[in-house]
Amino acid sequence: MSSLHPSFSAATRAVASLVEEGHKMPSPRPINAHNSLFATSSDKSSSSLHFSHHSSDNKSFPSSDLHSCYENIFFTSHKGRKPTRGREIKPNDLRPLVPAKERLFFWRTPYGKDHFFDIAKKLPLPLASAACLTIRSALLPTTVTTYAAGMKRFTQFCDRWDIPECDRMPASYALLSAFIASHIGKEAGKTIKTWLSGIHAWHTINHAPWYGEDKWVHLCRTIANCEGTSHEKPPRAPVSLNYLHVLRRALDLTLPFHAAVWGVALVTVFGCRRLGEITTQNVSSFDPMFHVLRSSNPTLRTLHDGTRSTDFHIPWTKSTREKGADVIVTARYDDLCPCIAILTHFMVNHNIPSDQPLFSYELPNGGYRPMTKQDFLSFVNKIWSDAGLLQVHGHSFRIGRAVELLLAGVPPEVVAATGGWTSLAFLLYWRRLKDILPMSTAHAYRRSDIDHLSKILDDFRVRQNIPKSLLDSVDDHFVL
């Protein structure tokens, strides 16, 4: 699991180690505002956590000390950007101006504050604080950034209608329904759904009851889906082999950046991976806990039948989380060989330190830079747009490879394993063929191809003993 700040995981481990050593645990004690229980090192290069030890036999916690501890646990010195005109939020001490990725944890609520005080009175303060820190470490940075939009929109809605703080959490089914209703026809149904996921996560962090499964809310979401179709983004175009051939003709693989781009493209496609598993979101978000390093040492193997492949381990995936996954790409005997692409990248970008992301590339000034998702997509989309091809998104690479494998006769069980899907998730994913393979990409896939895929996947459903009714009942937020 990821931390909101690089020190959080270390902080959680430090607290856990003290919890395990019960005989060394200090007695519950008051917390001084200037000498908090959790004080991070002043050296920013260190992620260690230091404990303040005070001897005290007092088993109760004065209100002022609990307030001090609460403020220190839910505190950040990072400042966010001022909101754009028309998207302001009323000034409130509960909602400091922080970056979006920190909003889920540092926008406090009266309900959450009362909840912390309650567990702090029932548990030794180090245990209560350890629990809070661990929960703060439980979501990916990209996830909390996405969730932040829902919190912001919900807060703006409540501010506009002067909804009391005590009624915002837990949010009643009526308030959630009204929030959805206020955006029906103005936003896509999927956008509203994502906002609700953010509000739900905010409730979970504060251990507040969630009424988003109420029938009123479901009915409002149904209407939002119907009325918001005009605001939906164009469906993703899959990256077919034609896309890769066009990209290859535009690259000079003697250039460090081009070599890294080619490696990322082929590994993502032929490894059937999410682009975010191979690249970093941005330069500052690099974290060895989630991103594959140069030291992963991709290994070239030759099987007994002469087949060659290259494999390496990635530390994190959306489905397996910290278990990660092994990425395996098989050699091809054409210009699209992913094994040669990886080797070329290592030869051209040979001065990258082992503790840097796998597809980092050298800069003209002698430095280096990790391949970010945005840099990669901007570059390849420019090439494909100039060639008259549709724009693609990060998920387009995984889609394209899965389609190619299925059309080539590879069993769905193998494709699911390659892409890291469970059987149910794989079927849910492909039930959205109208979104994944829109008719606007008819130049890449024929109608007969899509019909053939539907038959393959229905046979797969029967073999896996998955009833159609189950597919209909599972919400699509488990899919992608």
Rosetta blueprint (number, residue, H / E / L):
1 M L
2 S L
3 S L
4 L L
5 H L
6 P H
7 S H
8 F H
9 S H
10 A H
11 A H
12 T H
13 R H
14 A H
15 V H
16 A H
17 S H
18 L H
19 V H
20 E H
21 E L
22 G H
23 H H
24 K H
25 M L
26 P L
27 S L
28 P L
29 R L
30 P L
31 I L
32 N E
33 A L
34 H L
35 N E
36 S L
37 L L
38 F E
39 A E
40 T E
41 S L
42 S L
43 D L
44 K L
45 S L
46 S L
47 S L
48 S L
49 L E
50 H E
51 F E
52 S L
53 H L
54 H L
55 S L
56 S L
57 D L
58 N L
59 K L
60 S L
61 F L
62 P L
63 S H
64 S H
65 D H
66 L H
67 H H
68 S H
69 C H
70 Y H
71 E H
72 N H
73 I H
74 F L
75 F L
76 T L
77 S L
78 H L
79 K L
80 G L
81 R L
82 K L
83 P L
84 T L
85 R L
86 G L
87 R L
88 E L
89 I L
90 K L
91 P L
92 N L
93 D L
94 L L
95 R L
96 P L
97 L L
98 V L
99 P L
100 A H
101 K H
102 E H
103 R H
104 L H
105 F H
106 F H
107 W L
108 R L
109 T L
110 P H
111 Y H
112 G H
113 K H
114 D H
115 H H
116 F H
117 F H
118 D H
119 I H
120 A H
121 K H
122 K H
123 L L
124 P L
125 L H
126 P H
127 L H
128 A H
129 S H
130 A H
131 A H
132 C H
133 L H
134 T H
135 I H
136 R H
137 S L
138 A L
139 L L
140 L L
141 P H
142 T H
143 T H
144 V H
145 T H
146 T H
147 Y H
148 A H
149 A H
150 G H
151 M H
152 K H
153 R H
154 F H
155 T H
156 Q H
157 F H
158 C H
159 D H
160 R H
161 W L
162 D L
163 I L
164 P L
165 E H
166 C H
167 D H
168 R H
169 M L
170 P L
171 A L
172 S L
173 Y H
174 A H
175 L H
176 L H
177 S H
178 A H
179 F H
180 I H
181 A H
182 S L
183 H L
184 I E
185 G L
186 K L
187 E E
188 A L
189 G H
190 K H
191 T H
192 I H
193 K H
194 T H
195 W H
196 L H
197 S H
198 G H
199 I H
200 H H
201 A H
202 W H
203 H H
204 T H
205 I H
206 N L
207 H L
208 A L
209 P L
210 W L
211 Y L
212 G L
213 E L
214 D L
215 K H
216 W H
217 V H
218 H H
219 L H
220 C H
221 R H
222 T H
223 I H
224 A H
225 N H
226 C H
227 E H
228 G L
229 T H
230 S H
231 H H
232 E L
233 K L
234 P L
235 P L
236 R L
237 A L
238 P L
239 V L
240 S L
241 L H
242 N H
243 Y H
244 L H
245 H H
246 V H
247 L H
248 R H
249 R H
250 A H
251 L L
252 D L
253 L L
254 T L
255 L L
256 P H
257 F H
258 H H
259 A H
260 A H
261 V H
262 W H
263 G H
264 V H
265 A H
266 L H
267 V H
268 T H
269 V H
270 F H
271 G L
272 C L
273 R L
274 R L
275 L H
276 G H
277 E H
278 I H
279 T L
280 T E
281 Q L
282 N L
283 V H
284 S H
285 S H
286 F L
287 D L
288 P L
289 M L
290 F L
291 H L
292 V L
293 L E
294 R H
295 S H
296 S H
297 N L
298 P L
299 T E
300 L E
301 R E
302 T E
303 L L
304 H L
305 D L
306 G L
307 T L
308 R E
309 S E
310 T E
311 D E
312 F E
313 H E
314 I E
315 P L
316 W L
317 T E
318 K L
319 S L
320 T L
321 R E
322 E L
323 K L
324 G L
325 A E
326 D E
327 V E
328 I E
329 V E
330 T E
331 A L
332 R L
333 Y L
334 D L
335 D L
336 L L
337 C L
338 P H
339 C H
340 I H
341 A H
342 I H
343 L H
344 T H
345 H H
346 F H
347 M H
348 V H
349 N L
350 H L
351 N L
352 I L
353 P L
354 S L
355 D L
356 Q L
357 P E
358 L L
359 F L
360 S L
361 Y E
362 E E
363 L L
364 P L
365 N L
366 G L
367 G L
368 Y E
369 R E
370 P L
371 M L
372 T E
373 K H
374 Q H
375 D H
376 F H
377 L H
378 S H
379 F H
380 V H
381 N H
382 K H
383 I H
384 W H
385 S H
386 D H
387 A L
388 G L
389 L L
390 L L
391 Q L
392 V L
393 H L
394 G L
395 H L
396 S H
397 F H
398 R H
399 I H
400 G H
401 R H
402 A H
403 V H
404 E H
405 L H
406 L H
407 L H
408 A L
409 G L
410 V L
411 P L
412 P H
413 E H
414 V H
415 V H
416 A H
417 A H
418 T H
419 G H
420 G L
421 W L
422 T L
423 S H
424 L H
425 A H
426 F H
427 L H
428 L H
429 Y H
430 W H
431 R L
432 R L
433 L H
434 K H
435 D H
436 I H
437 L L
438 P L
439 M H
440 S H
441 T H
442 A L
443 H L
444 A L
445 Y L
446 R L
447 R H
448 S H
449 D H
450 I H
451 D H
452 H H
453 L H
454 S H
455 K H
456 I H
457 L H
458 D H
459 D H
460 F H
461 R H
462 V H
463 R H
464 Q L
465 N L
466 I L
467 P L
468 K H
469 S H
470 L H
471 L H
472 D H
473 S H
474 V L
475 D L
476 D H
477 H H
478 F H
479 V L
480 L L
